[in-house]
Amino acid sequence: MNATAAAAAAVAEKLKQLLGDRFNEVLELSLDQVPEEVLQYIRNNPGQTAFYLANGAILLFPALLTWPLLNALGFAGAGPRLGKHLKIAH
C-alpha cells in the first residue's frame, strides 16, 4: 500500500470513529432528499453546477489537479523526472 492509500485509509478510519453508526449515512446521497428548488437550479444551470462540482472535487482532492499539472511540468513524486529541462533548474 503506497503512502497516499495509507493516508486515505487512515482518514476513513478516523471518520468511522468520529461518526460511529452515522458513517454510512454521510456517504449516502439520495435525490429524493434534495429540495425541488435545488433540482430546478441544476436543470436551469448545468454548466454552473458542473463548475461547482469540479471546484468541490478539487477542494476535497487537490491531487486531481496538482498531480497532472506537475507531471506535465516535468516533476514526479521524488522530484524532477530524468531527462527533463527542470532537472537543471532543480
PyMOL Python script that loads the backbone (N, CA, C, O; Angstrom):
from pymol import cmd

cmd.read_pdbstr("""\
ATOM      1  N   MET A   1       0.852  -1.171   0.000  1.00  0.00           N
ATOM      2  CA  MET A   1       0.000   0.000   0.000  1.00  0.00           C
ATOM      3  C   MET A   1       0.899   1.236   0.000  1.00  0.00           C
ATOM      4  O   MET A   1       1.787   1.363   0.843  1.00  0.00           O
ATOM      5  N   ASN A   2       0.664   2.148  -0.952  1.00  0.00           N
ATOM      6  CA  ASN A   2       1.503   3.341  -1.004  1.00  0.00           C
ATOM      7  C   ASN A   2       1.076   4.347   0.061  1.00  0.00           C
ATOM      8  O   ASN A   2       0.070   4.152   0.744  1.00  0.00           O
ATOM      9  N   ALA A   3       1.845   5.418   0.194  1.00  0.00           N
ATOM     10  CA  ALA A   3       1.599   6.392   1.263  1.00  0.00           C
ATOM     11  C   ALA A   3       0.249   7.078   1.107  1.00  0.00           C
ATOM     12  O   ALA A   3      -0.425   7.331   2.106  1.00  0.00           O
ATOM     13  N   THR A   4      -0.163   7.385  -0.116  1.00  0.00           N
ATOM     14  CA  THR A   4      -1.442   8.056  -0.337  1.00  0.00           C
ATOM     15  C   THR A   4      -2.602   7.160   0.059  1.00  0.00           C
ATOM     16  O   THR A   4      -3.539   7.608   0.720  1.00  0.00           O
ATOM     17  N   ALA A   5      -2.544   5.895  -0.341  1.00  0.00           N
ATOM     18  CA  ALA A   5      -3.606   4.952   0.010  1.00  0.00           C
ATOM     19  C   ALA A   5      -3.661   4.742   1.524  1.00  0.00           C
ATOM     20  O   ALA A   5      -4.741   4.634   2.103  1.00  0.00           O
ATOM     21  N   ALA A   6      -2.491   4.687   2.155  1.00  0.00           N
ATOM     22  CA  ALA A   6      -2.451   4.518   3.608  1.00  0.00           C
ATOM     23  C   ALA A   6      -3.054   5.730   4.313  1.00  0.00           C
ATOM     24  O   ALA A   6      -3.778   5.584   5.298  1.00  0.00           O
ATOM     25  N   ALA A   7      -2.751   6.930   3.805  1.00  0.00           N
ATOM     26  CA  ALA A   7      -3.311   8.149   4.401  1.00  0.00           C
ATOM     27  C   ALA A   7      -4.825   8.190   4.221  1.00  0.00           C
ATOM     28  O   ALA A   7      -5.547   8.562   5.146  1.00  0.00           O
ATOM     29  N   ALA A   8      -5.311   7.813   3.039  1.00  0.00           N
ATOM     30  CA  ALA A   8      -6.755   7.788   2.785  1.00  0.00           C
ATOM     31  C   ALA A   8      -7.445   6.783   3.703  1.00  0.00           C
ATOM     32  O   ALA A   8      -8.526   7.059   4.223  1.00  0.00           O
ATOM     33  N   ALA A   9      -6.832   5.628   3.902  1.00  0.00           N
ATOM     34  CA  ALA A   9      -7.400   4.620   4.788  1.00  0.00           C
ATOM     35  C   ALA A   9      -7.428   5.127   6.232  1.00  0.00           C
ATOM     36  O   ALA A   9      -8.380   4.863   6.966  1.00  0.00           O
ATOM     37  N   ALA A  10      -6.392   5.848   6.634  1.00  0.00           N
ATOM     38  CA  ALA A  10      -6.343   6.392   7.990  1.00  0.00           C
ATOM     39  C   ALA A  10      -7.431   7.447   8.196  1.00  0.00           C
ATOM     40  O   ALA A  10      -8.061   7.496   9.253  1.00  0.00           O
ATOM     41  N   VAL A  11      -7.647   8.285   7.190  1.00  0.00           N
ATOM     42  CA  VAL A  11      -8.702   9.305   7.280  1.00  0.00           C
ATOM     43  C   VAL A  11     -10.069   8.638   7.361  1.00  0.00           C
ATOM     44  O   VAL A  11     -10.903   9.035   8.175  1.00  0.00           O
ATOM     45  N   ALA A  12     -10.307   7.631   6.527  1.00  0.00           N
ATOM     46  CA  ALA A  12     -11.585   6.917   6.544  1.00  0.00           C
ATOM     47  C   ALA A  12     -11.808   6.265   7.902  1.00  0.00           C
ATOM     48  O   ALA A  12     -12.921   6.292   8.427  1.00  0.00           O
ATOM     49  N   GLU A  13     -10.773   5.687   8.467  1.00  0.00           N
ATOM     50  CA  GLU A  13     -10.898   5.043   9.782  1.00  0.00           C
ATOM     51  C   GLU A  13     -11.210   6.067  10.868  1.00  0.00           C
ATOM     52  O   GLU A  13     -12.029   5.814  11.752  1.00  0.00           O
ATOM     53  N   LYS A  14     -10.558   7.221  10.799  1.00  0.00           N
ATOM     54  CA  LYS A  14     -10.812   8.274  11.791  1.00  0.00           C
ATOM     55  C   LYS A  14     -12.250   8.775  11.669  1.00  0.00           C
ATOM     56  O   LYS A  14     -12.909   9.017  12.680  1.00  0.00           O
ATOM     57  N   LEU A  15     -12.738   8.932  10.439  1.00  0.00           N
ATOM     58  CA  LEU A  15     -14.126   9.346  10.241  1.00  0.00           C
ATOM     59  C   LEU A  15     -15.096   8.315  10.805  1.00  0.00           C
ATOM     60  O   LEU A  15     -16.108   8.671  11.410  1.00  0.00           O
ATOM     61  N   LYS A  16     -14.787   7.043  10.607  1.00  0.00           N
ATOM     62  CA  LYS A  16     -15.634   5.989  11.164  1.00  0.00           C
ATOM     63  C   LYS A  16     -15.683   6.083  12.687  1.00  0.00           C
ATOM     64  O   LYS A  16     -16.738   5.893  13.292  1.00  0.00           O
ATOM     65  N   GLN A  17     -14.544   6.374  13.299  1.00  0.00           N
ATOM     66  CA  GLN A  17     -14.503   6.508  14.756  1.00  0.00           C
ATOM     67  C   GLN A  17     -15.316   7.712  15.219  1.00  0.00           C
ATOM     68  O   GLN A  17     -16.046   7.634  16.207  1.00  0.00           O
ATOM     69  N   LEU A  18     -15.185   8.834  14.496  1.00  0.00           N
ATOM     70  CA  LEU A  18     -15.874  10.056  14.905  1.00  0.00           C
ATOM     71  C   LEU A  18     -17.385   9.974  14.678  1.00  0.00           C
ATOM     72  O   LEU A  18     -18.169  10.436  15.507  1.00  0.00           O
ATOM     73  N   LEU A  19     -17.786   9.385  13.555  1.00  0.00           N
ATOM     74  CA  LEU A  19     -19.200   9.367  13.189  1.00  0.00           C
ATOM     75  C   LEU A  19     -19.949   8.146  13.685  1.00  0.00           C
ATOM     76  O   LEU A  19     -21.176   8.169  13.774  1.00  0.00           O
ATOM     77  N   GLY A  20     -19.239   7.089  14.009  1.00  0.00           N
ATOM     78  CA  GLY A  20     -19.874   5.873  14.506  1.00  0.00           C
ATOM     79  C   GLY A  20     -20.837   5.278  13.490  1.00  0.00           C
ATOM     80  O   GLY A  20     -20.478   5.050  12.335  1.00  0.00           O
ATOM     81  N   ASP A  21     -22.064   5.029  13.934  1.00  0.00           N
ATOM     82  CA  ASP A  21     -23.069   4.405  13.081  1.00  0.00           C
ATOM     83  C   ASP A  21     -23.534   5.305  11.943  1.00  0.00           C
ATOM     84  O   ASP A  21     -24.116   4.816  10.975  1.00  0.00           O
ATOM     85  N   ARG A  22     -23.293   6.587  12.037  1.00  0.00           N
ATOM     86  CA  ARG A  22     -23.752   7.535  11.015  1.00  0.00           C
ATOM     87  C   ARG A  22     -22.796   7.615   9.830  1.00  0.00           C
ATOM     88  O   ARG A  22     -23.078   8.340   8.876  1.00  0.00           O
ATOM     89  N   PHE A  23     -21.675   6.896   9.859  1.00  0.00           N
ATOM     90  CA  PHE A  23     -20.670   6.967   8.791  1.00  0.00           C
ATOM     91  C   PHE A  23     -21.268   6.668   7.421  1.00  0.00           C
ATOM     92  O   PHE A  23     -21.027   7.410   6.469  1.00  0.00           O
ATOM     93  N   ASN A  24     -22.043   5.593   7.308  1.00  0.00           N
ATOM     94  CA  ASN A  24     -22.623   5.232   6.019  1.00  0.00           C
ATOM     95  C   ASN A  24     -23.679   6.227   5.574  1.00  0.00           C
ATOM     96  O   ASN A  24     -23.878   6.404   4.372  1.00  0.00           O
ATOM     97  N   GLU A  25     -24.361   6.879   6.503  1.00  0.00           N
ATOM     98  CA  GLU A  25     -25.345   7.893   6.153  1.00  0.00           C
ATOM     99  C   GLU A  25     -24.680   9.115   5.522  1.00  0.00           C
ATOM    100  O   GLU A  25     -25.246   9.732   4.620  1.00  0.00           O
ATOM    101  N   VAL A  26     -23.496   9.462   5.986  1.00  0.00           N
ATOM    102  CA  VAL A  26     -22.782  10.620   5.449  1.00  0.00           C
ATOM    103  C   VAL A  26     -22.417  10.382   3.990  1.00  0.00           C
ATOM    104  O   VAL A  26     -22.462  11.310   3.183  1.00  0.00           O
ATOM    105  N   LEU A  27     -22.056   9.151   3.643  1.00  0.00           N
ATOM    106  CA  LEU A  27     -21.625   8.842   2.291  1.00  0.00           C
ATOM    107  C   LEU A  27     -22.789   8.567   1.346  1.00  0.00           C
ATOM    108  O   LEU A  27     -22.580   8.364   0.149  1.00  0.00           O
ATOM    109  N   GLU A  28     -23.990   8.557   1.862  1.00  0.00           N
ATOM    110  CA  GLU A  28     -25.163   8.226   1.060  1.00  0.00           C
ATOM    111  C   GLU A  28     -25.776   9.493   0.464  1.00  0.00           C
ATOM    112  O   GLU A  28     -25.953  10.490   1.165  1.00  0.00           O
ATOM    113  N   LEU A  29     -26.098   9.452  -0.824  1.00  0.00           N
ATOM    114  CA  LEU A  29     -26.725  10.586  -1.495  1.00  0.00           C
ATOM    115  C   LEU A  29     -27.991  10.099  -2.168  1.00  0.00           C
ATOM    116  O   LEU A  29     -27.967   9.142  -2.941  1.00  0.00           O
ATOM    117  N   SER A  30     -29.083  10.754  -1.874  1.00  0.00           N
ATOM    118  CA  SER A  30     -30.365  10.387  -2.462  1.00  0.00           C
ATOM    119  C   SER A  30     -30.999  11.635  -3.054  1.00  0.00           C
ATOM    120  O   SER A  30     -31.148  12.643  -2.363  1.00  0.00           O
ATOM    121  N   LEU A  31     -31.374  11.575  -4.332  1.00  0.00           N
ATOM    122  CA  LEU A  31     -32.013  12.727  -4.969  1.00  0.00           C
ATOM    123  C   LEU A  31     -33.405  12.979  -4.411  1.00  0.00           C
ATOM    124  O   LEU A  31     -33.963  14.059  -4.611  1.00  0.00           O
ATOM    125  N   ASP A  32     -33.971  12.010  -3.720  1.00  0.00           N
ATOM    126  CA  ASP A  32     -35.283  12.199  -3.101  1.00  0.00           C
ATOM    127  C   ASP A  32     -35.223  13.225  -1.969  1.00  0.00           C
ATOM    128  O   ASP A  32     -36.233  13.846  -1.639  1.00  0.00           O
ATOM    129  N   GLN A  33     -34.056  13.402  -1.381  1.00  0.00           N
ATOM    130  CA  GLN A  33     -33.906  14.319  -0.258  1.00  0.00           C
ATOM    131  C   GLN A  33     -33.481  15.719  -0.689  1.00  0.00           C
ATOM    132  O   GLN A  33     -33.388  16.618   0.147  1.00  0.00           O
ATOM    133  N   VAL A  34     -33.222  15.915  -1.977  1.00  0.00           N
ATOM    134  CA  VAL A  34     -32.795  17.213  -2.480  1.00  0.00           C
ATOM    135  C   VAL A  34     -34.039  18.077  -2.721  1.00  0.00           C
ATOM    136  O   VAL A  34     -34.977  17.626  -3.378  1.00  0.00           O
ATOM    137  N   PRO A  35     -34.063  19.305  -2.200  1.00  0.00           N
ATOM    138  CA  PRO A  35     -35.225  20.168  -2.417  1.00  0.00           C
ATOM    139  C   PRO A  35     -35.460  20.441  -3.908  1.00  0.00           C
ATOM    140  O   PRO A  35     -34.515  20.474  -4.697  1.00  0.00           O
ATOM    141  N   GLU A  36     -36.706  20.631  -4.276  1.00  0.00           N
ATOM    142  CA  GLU A  36     -37.078  20.863  -5.672  1.00  0.00           C
ATOM    143  C   GLU A  36     -36.406  22.116  -6.234  1.00  0.00           C
ATOM    144  O   GLU A  36     -36.063  22.153  -7.416  1.00  0.00           O
ATOM    145  N   GLU A  37     -36.215  23.138  -5.404  1.00  0.00           N
ATOM    146  CA  GLU A  37     -35.563  24.370  -5.863  1.00  0.00           C
ATOM    147  C   GLU A  37     -34.134  24.098  -6.333  1.00  0.00           C
ATOM    148  O   GLU A  37     -33.668  24.672  -7.317  1.00  0.00           O
ATOM    149  N   VAL A  38     -33.452  23.212  -5.609  1.00  0.00           N
ATOM    150  CA  VAL A  38     -32.073  22.860  -5.978  1.00  0.00           C
ATOM    151  C   VAL A  38     -32.065  22.079  -7.287  1.00  0.00           C
ATOM    152  O   VAL A  38     -31.240  22.343  -8.162  1.00  0.00           O
ATOM    153  N   LEU A  39     -32.969  21.130  -7.424  1.00  0.00           N
ATOM    154  CA  LEU A  39     -33.047  20.360  -8.666  1.00  0.00           C
ATOM    155  C   LEU A  39     -33.372  21.264  -9.847  1.00  0.00           C
ATOM    156  O   LEU A  39     -32.830  21.076 -10.937  1.00  0.00           O
ATOM    157  N   GLN A  40     -34.249  22.241  -9.644  1.00  0.00           N
ATOM    158  CA  GLN A  40     -34.593  23.185 -10.715  1.00  0.00           C
ATOM    159  C   GLN A  40     -33.377  24.023 -11.092  1.00  0.00           C
ATOM    160  O   GLN A  40     -33.140  24.270 -12.274  1.00  0.00           O
ATOM    161  N   TYR A  41     -32.602  24.466 -10.096  1.00  0.00           N
ATOM    162  CA  TYR A  41     -31.378  25.222 -10.378  1.00  0.00           C
ATOM    163  C   TYR A  41     -30.402  24.388 -11.206  1.00  0.00           C
ATOM    164  O   TYR A  41     -29.781  24.891 -12.142  1.00  0.00           O
ATOM    165  N   ILE A  42     -30.274  23.116 -10.854  1.00  0.00           N
ATOM    166  CA  ILE A  42     -29.375  22.229 -11.595  1.00  0.00           C
ATOM    167  C   ILE A  42     -29.841  22.086 -13.033  1.00  0.00           C
ATOM    168  O   ILE A  42     -29.027  22.120 -13.956  1.00  0.00           O
ATOM    169  N   ARG A  43     -31.155  21.926 -13.235  1.00  0.00           N
ATOM    170  CA  ARG A  43     -31.693  21.818 -14.597  1.00  0.00           C
ATOM    171  C   ARG A  43     -31.473  23.103 -15.394  1.00  0.00           C
ATOM    172  O   ARG A  43     -31.162  23.049 -16.584  1.00  0.00           O
ATOM    173  N   ASN A  44     -31.633  24.252 -14.746  1.00  0.00           N
ATOM    174  CA  ASN A  44     -31.510  25.530 -15.441  1.00  0.00           C
ATOM    175  C   ASN A  44     -30.063  25.962 -15.649  1.00  0.00           C
ATOM    176  O   ASN A  44     -29.781  26.744 -16.556  1.00  0.00           O
ATOM    177  N   ASN A  45     -29.151  25.469 -14.831  1.00  0.00           N
ATOM    178  CA  ASN A  45     -27.744  25.904 -14.882  1.00  0.00           C
ATOM    179  C   ASN A  45     -26.800  24.711 -14.852  1.00  0.00           C
ATOM    180  O   ASN A  45     -26.032  24.573 -13.899  1.00  0.00           O
ATOM    181  N   PRO A  46     -26.828  23.846 -15.857  1.00  0.00           N
ATOM    182  CA  PRO A  46     -25.959  22.661 -15.802  1.00  0.00           C
ATOM    183  C   PRO A  46     -24.468  23.000 -15.834  1.00  0.00           C
ATOM    184  O   PRO A  46     -23.674  22.320 -15.184  1.00  0.00           O
ATOM    185  N   GLY A  47     -24.076  24.027 -16.572  1.00  0.00           N
ATOM    186  CA  GLY A  47     -22.661  24.399 -16.635  1.00  0.00           C
ATOM    187  C   GLY A  47     -22.152  24.916 -15.301  1.00  0.00           C
ATOM    188  O   GLY A  47     -21.064  24.550 -14.855  1.00  0.00           O
ATOM    189  N   GLN A  48     -22.949  25.773 -14.666  1.00  0.00           N
ATOM    190  CA  GLN A  48     -22.561  26.305 -13.360  1.00  0.00           C
ATOM    191  C   GLN A  48     -22.509  25.194 -12.320  1.00  0.00           C
ATOM    192  O   GLN A  48     -21.633  25.189 -11.455  1.00  0.00           O
ATOM    193  N   THR A  49     -23.443  24.256 -12.403  1.00  0.00           N
ATOM    194  CA  THR A  49     -23.451  23.126 -11.477  1.00  0.00           C
ATOM    195  C   THR A  49     -22.199  22.273 -11.654  1.00  0.00           C
ATOM    196  O   THR A  49     -21.585  21.856 -10.672  1.00  0.00           O
ATOM    197  N   ALA A  50     -21.822  22.015 -12.899  1.00  0.00           N
ATOM    198  CA  ALA A  50     -20.604  21.245 -13.166  1.00  0.00           C
ATOM    199  C   ALA A  50     -19.378  21.976 -12.614  1.00  0.00           C
ATOM    200  O   ALA A  50     -18.472  21.352 -12.062  1.00  0.00           O
ATOM    201  N   PHE A  51     -19.357  23.290 -12.767  1.00  0.00           N
ATOM    202  CA  PHE A  51     -18.262  24.096 -12.239  1.00  0.00           C
ATOM    203  C   PHE A  51     -18.183  23.963 -10.718  1.00  0.00           C
ATOM    204  O   PHE A  51     -17.095  23.795 -10.168  1.00  0.00           O
ATOM    205  N   TYR A  52     -19.327  24.038 -10.035  1.00  0.00           N
ATOM    206  CA  TYR A  52     -19.354  23.885  -8.576  1.00  0.00           C
ATOM    207  C   TYR A  52     -18.868  22.500  -8.156  1.00  0.00           C
ATOM    208  O   TYR A  52     -18.108  22.369  -7.196  1.00  0.00           O
ATOM    209  N   LEU A  53     -19.307  21.472  -8.874  1.00  0.00           N
ATOM    210  CA  LEU A  53     -18.884  20.111  -8.543  1.00  0.00           C
ATOM    211  C   LEU A  53     -17.386  19.923  -8.759  1.00  0.00           C
ATOM    212  O   LEU A  53     -16.713  19.287  -7.948  1.00  0.00           O
ATOM    213  N   ALA A  54     -16.865  20.480  -9.856  1.00  0.00           N
ATOM    214  CA  ALA A  54     -15.425  20.373 -10.126  1.00  0.00           C
ATOM    215  C   ALA A  54     -14.625  21.093  -9.038  1.00  0.00           C
ATOM    216  O   ALA A  54     -13.612  20.578  -8.565  1.00  0.00           O
ATOM    217  N   ASN A  55     -15.081  22.283  -8.643  1.00  0.00           N
ATOM    218  CA  ASN A  55     -14.387  23.013  -7.574  1.00  0.00           C
ATOM    219  C   ASN A  55     -14.423  22.240  -6.264  1.00  0.00           C
ATOM    220  O   ASN A  55     -13.430  22.199  -5.538  1.00  0.00           O
ATOM    221  N   GLY A  56     -15.558  21.630  -5.961  1.00  0.00           N
ATOM    222  CA  GLY A  56     -15.658  20.832  -4.742  1.00  0.00           C
ATOM    223  C   GLY A  56     -14.730  19.633  -4.773  1.00  0.00           C
ATOM    224  O   GLY A  56     -14.095  19.303  -3.772  1.00  0.00           O
ATOM    225  N   ALA A  57     -14.651  18.977  -5.938  1.00  0.00           N
ATOM    226  CA  ALA A  57     -13.759  17.818  -6.071  1.00  0.00           C
ATOM    227  C   ALA A  57     -12.305  18.233  -5.884  1.00  0.00           C
ATOM    228  O   ALA A  57     -11.542  17.524  -5.228  1.00  0.00           O
ATOM    229  N   ILE A  58     -11.913  19.364  -6.445  1.00  0.00           N
ATOM    230  CA  ILE A  58     -10.530  19.831  -6.309  1.00  0.00           C
ATOM    231  C   ILE A  58     -10.257  20.279  -4.880  1.00  0.00           C
ATOM    232  O   ILE A  58      -9.149  20.100  -4.373  1.00  0.00           O
ATOM    233  N   LEU A  59     -11.265  20.863  -4.226  1.00  0.00           N
ATOM    234  CA  LEU A  59     -11.087  21.261  -2.829  1.00  0.00           C
ATOM    235  C   LEU A  59     -10.872  20.037  -1.948  1.00  0.00           C
ATOM    236  O   LEU A  59     -10.017  20.053  -1.063  1.00  0.00           O
ATOM    237  N   LEU A  60     -11.639  18.979  -2.184  1.00  0.00           N
ATOM    238  CA  LEU A  60     -11.525  17.772  -1.373  1.00  0.00           C
ATOM    239  C   LEU A  60     -10.336  16.898  -1.771  1.00  0.00           C
ATOM    240  O   LEU A  60      -9.726  16.244  -0.925  1.00  0.00           O
ATOM    241  N   PHE A  61     -10.012  16.894  -3.068  1.00  0.00           N
ATOM    242  CA  PHE A  61      -8.932  16.046  -3.585  1.00  0.00           C
ATOM    243  C   PHE A  61      -8.010  16.882  -4.473  1.00  0.00           C
ATOM    244  O   PHE A  61      -8.090  16.779  -5.697  1.00  0.00           O
ATOM    245  N   PRO A  62      -7.139  17.705  -3.890  1.00  0.00           N
ATOM    246  CA  PRO A  62      -6.301  18.605  -4.684  1.00  0.00           C
ATOM    247  C   PRO A  62      -5.371  17.883  -5.659  1.00  0.00           C
ATOM    248  O   PRO A  62      -4.942  18.470  -6.652  1.00  0.00           O
ATOM    249  N   ALA A  63      -5.059  16.629  -5.389  1.00  0.00           N
ATOM    250  CA  ALA A  63      -4.165  15.889  -6.289  1.00  0.00           C
ATOM    251  C   ALA A  63      -4.795  15.684  -7.665  1.00  0.00           C
ATOM    252  O   ALA A  63      -4.082  15.413  -8.632  1.00  0.00           O
ATOM    253  N   LEU A  64      -6.123  15.811  -7.768  1.00  0.00           N
ATOM    254  CA  LEU A  64      -6.773  15.708  -9.077  1.00  0.00           C
ATOM    255  C   LEU A  64      -6.249  16.769 -10.041  1.00  0.00           C
ATOM    256  O   LEU A  64      -6.215  16.547 -11.251  1.00  0.00           O
ATOM    257  N   LEU A  65      -5.844  17.913  -9.511  1.00  0.00           N
ATOM    258  CA  LEU A  65      -5.309  18.985 -10.350  1.00  0.00           C
ATOM    259  C   LEU A  65      -3.785  19.054 -10.279  1.00  0.00           C
ATOM    260  O   LEU A  65      -3.120  19.181 -11.307  1.00  0.00           O
ATOM    261  N   THR A  66      -3.231  18.969  -9.067  1.00  0.00           N
ATOM    262  CA  THR A  66      -1.797  19.197  -8.930  1.00  0.00           C
ATOM    263  C   THR A  66      -0.954  18.095  -9.547  1.00  0.00           C
ATOM    264  O   THR A  66       0.083  18.380 -10.146  1.00  0.00           O
ATOM    265  N   TRP A  67      -1.377  16.836  -9.415  1.00  0.00           N
ATOM    266  CA  TRP A  67      -0.553  15.757  -9.971  1.00  0.00           C
ATOM    267  C   TRP A  67      -0.418  15.856 -11.477  1.00  0.00           C
ATOM    268  O   TRP A  67       0.711  15.828 -11.967  1.00  0.00           O
ATOM    269  N   PRO A  68      -1.501  15.972 -12.252  1.00  0.00           N
ATOM    270  CA  PRO A  68      -1.310  16.075 -13.706  1.00  0.00           C
ATOM    271  C   PRO A  68      -0.562  17.349 -14.112  1.00  0.00           C
ATOM    272  O   PRO A  68       0.220  17.338 -15.063  1.00  0.00           O
ATOM    273  N   LEU A  69      -0.805  18.439 -13.391  1.00  0.00           N
ATOM    274  CA  LEU A  69      -0.138  19.696 -13.728  1.00  0.00           C
ATOM    275  C   LEU A  69       1.368  19.599 -13.479  1.00  0.00           C
ATOM    276  O   LEU A  69       2.169  19.953 -14.344  1.00  0.00           O
ATOM    277  N   LEU A  70       1.745  19.123 -12.303  1.00  0.00           N
ATOM    278  CA  LEU A  70       3.172  18.991 -12.007  1.00  0.00           C
ATOM    279  C   LEU A  70       3.835  17.937 -12.884  1.00  0.00           C
ATOM    280  O   LEU A  70       4.994  18.091 -13.268  1.00  0.00           O
ATOM    281  N   ASN A  71       3.116  16.874 -13.201  1.00  0.00           N
ATOM    282  CA  ASN A  71       3.648  15.843 -14.086  1.00  0.00           C
ATOM    283  C   ASN A  71       3.910  16.422 -15.479  1.00  0.00           C
ATOM    284  O   ASN A  71       4.932  16.121 -16.096  1.00  0.00           O
ATOM    285  N   ALA A  72       3.000  17.240 -15.965  1.00  0.00           N
ATOM    286  CA  ALA A  72       3.183  17.873 -17.274  1.00  0.00           C
ATOM    287  C   ALA A  72       4.373  18.828 -17.274  1.00  0.00           C
ATOM    288  O   ALA A  72       5.018  19.029 -18.303  1.00  0.00           O
ATOM    289  N   LEU A  73       4.659  19.415 -16.106  1.00  0.00           N
ATOM    290  CA  LEU A  73       5.796  20.323 -16.000  1.00  0.00           C
ATOM    291  C   LEU A  73       7.124  19.597 -15.787  1.00  0.00           C
ATOM    292  O   LEU A  73       8.180  20.230 -15.764  1.00  0.00           O
ATOM    293  N   GLY A  74       7.075  18.276 -15.633  1.00  0.00           N
ATOM    294  CA  GLY A  74       8.298  17.506 -15.529  1.00  0.00           C
ATOM    295  C   GLY A  74       8.643  17.013 -14.142  1.00  0.00           C
ATOM    296  O   GLY A  74       9.740  16.498 -13.926  1.00  0.00           O
ATOM    297  N   PHE A  75       7.730  17.160 -13.195  1.00  0.00           N
ATOM    298  CA  PHE A  75       8.001  16.707 -11.833  1.00  0.00           C
ATOM    299  C   PHE A  75       7.327  15.368 -11.581  1.00  0.00           C
ATOM    300  O   PHE A  75       6.225  15.111 -12.065  1.00  0.00           O
ATOM    301  N   ALA A  76       8.000  14.526 -10.822  1.00  0.00           N
ATOM    302  CA  ALA A  76       7.452  13.240 -10.400  1.00  0.00           C
ATOM    303  C   ALA A  76       7.359  13.260  -8.870  1.00  0.00           C
ATOM    304  O   ALA A  76       7.638  14.282  -8.243  1.00  0.00           O
ATOM    305  N   GLY A  77       6.973  12.153  -8.285  1.00  0.00           N
ATOM    306  CA  GLY A  77       6.811  12.098  -6.833  1.00  0.00           C
ATOM    307  C   GLY A  77       8.083  12.388  -6.065  1.00  0.00           C
ATOM    308  O   GLY A  77       8.019  12.959  -4.976  1.00  0.00           O
ATOM    309  N   ALA A  78       9.242  12.013  -6.596  1.00  0.00           N
ATOM    310  CA  ALA A  78      10.508  12.190  -5.893  1.00  0.00           C
ATOM    311  C   ALA A  78      11.299  13.387  -6.392  1.00  0.00           C
ATOM    312  O   ALA A  78      12.452  13.567  -6.001  1.00  0.00           O
ATOM    313  N   GLY A  79      10.701  14.208  -7.248  1.00  0.00           N
ATOM    314  CA  GLY A  79      11.405  15.377  -7.777  1.00  0.00           C
ATOM    315  C   GLY A  79      11.323  15.409  -9.294  1.00  0.00           C
ATOM    316  O   GLY A  79      10.430  14.797  -9.881  1.00  0.00           O
ATOM    317  N   PRO A  80      12.247  16.120  -9.934  1.00  0.00           N
ATOM    318  CA  PRO A  80      12.212  16.216 -11.396  1.00  0.00           C
ATOM    319  C   PRO A  80      12.432  14.853 -12.052  1.00  0.00           C
ATOM    320  O   PRO A  80      13.239  14.050 -11.584  1.00  0.00           O
ATOM    321  N   ARG A  81      11.705  14.605 -13.142  1.00  0.00           N
ATOM    322  CA  ARG A  81      11.901  13.362 -13.882  1.00  0.00           C
ATOM    323  C   ARG A  81      13.212  13.428 -14.651  1.00  0.00           C
ATOM    324  O   ARG A  81      13.657  14.501 -15.056  1.00  0.00           O
ATOM    325  N   LEU A  82      13.808  12.288 -14.841  1.00  0.00           N
ATOM    326  CA  LEU A  82      15.073  12.222 -15.572  1.00  0.00           C
ATOM    327  C   LEU A  82      14.890  12.735 -16.999  1.00  0.00           C
ATOM    328  O   LEU A  82      13.893  12.453 -17.664  1.00  0.00           O
ATOM    329  N   GLY A  83      15.885  13.497 -17.443  1.00  0.00           N
ATOM    330  CA  GLY A  83      15.869  13.984 -18.814  1.00  0.00           C
ATOM    331  C   GLY A  83      14.989  15.179 -19.046  1.00  0.00           C
ATOM    332  O   GLY A  83      14.843  15.604 -20.192  1.00  0.00           O
ATOM    333  N   LYS A  84      14.399  15.738 -18.030  1.00  0.00           N
ATOM    334  CA  LYS A  84      13.540  16.902 -18.190  1.00  0.00           C
ATOM    335  C   LYS A  84      14.340  18.171 -17.967  1.00  0.00           C
ATOM    336  O   LYS A  84      15.336  18.190 -17.244  1.00  0.00           O
ATOM    337  N   HIS A  85      13.872  19.227 -18.609  1.00  0.00           N
ATOM    338  CA  HIS A  85      14.573  20.505 -18.523  1.00  0.00           C
ATOM    339  C   HIS A  85      14.567  21.092 -17.105  1.00  0.00           C
ATOM    340  O   HIS A  85      15.446  21.889 -16.778  1.00  0.00           O
ATOM    341  N   LEU A  86      13.613  20.723 -16.269  1.00  0.00           N
ATOM    342  CA  LEU A  86      13.553  21.247 -14.914  1.00  0.00           C
ATOM    343  C   LEU A  86      14.603  20.622 -14.005  1.00  0.00           C
ATOM    344  O   LEU A  86      14.868  21.130 -12.915  1.00  0.00           O
ATOM    345  N   LYS A  87      15.204  19.516 -14.454  1.00  0.00           N
ATOM    346  CA  LYS A  87      16.234  18.891 -13.644  1.00  0.00           C
ATOM    347  C   LYS A  87      17.415  19.836 -13.449  1.00  0.00           C
ATOM    348  O   LYS A  87      18.046  19.853 -12.392  1.00  0.00           O
ATOM    349  N   ILE A  88      17.699  20.608 -14.468  1.00  0.00           N
ATOM    350  CA  ILE A  88      18.814  21.564 -14.388  1.00  0.00           C
ATOM    351  C   ILE A  88      18.467  22.654 -13.377  1.00  0.00           C
ATOM    352  O   ILE A  88      19.316  23.041 -12.574  1.00  0.00           O
ATOM    353  N   ALA A  89      17.240  23.149 -13.404  1.00  0.00           N
ATOM    354  CA  ALA A  89      16.826  24.236 -12.501  1.00  0.00           C
ATOM    355  C   ALA A  89      16.737  23.745 -11.061  1.00  0.00           C
ATOM    356  O   ALA A  89      16.935  24.520 -10.125  1.00  0.00           O
ATOM    357  N   HIS A  90      16.444  22.469 -10.881  1.00  0.00           N
ATOM    358  CA  HIS A  90      16.291  21.939  -9.533  1.00  0.00           C
ATOM    359  C   HIS A  90      17.662  21.784  -8.925  1.00  0.00           C
ATOM    360  O   HIS A  90      17.783  21.349  -7.779  1.00  0.00           O
TER     361      HIS A  90
END
""", "prot")
cmd.dss("prot")
cmd.show_as("cartoon", "prot")
cmd.util.cbc("prot")
cmd.orient("prot")
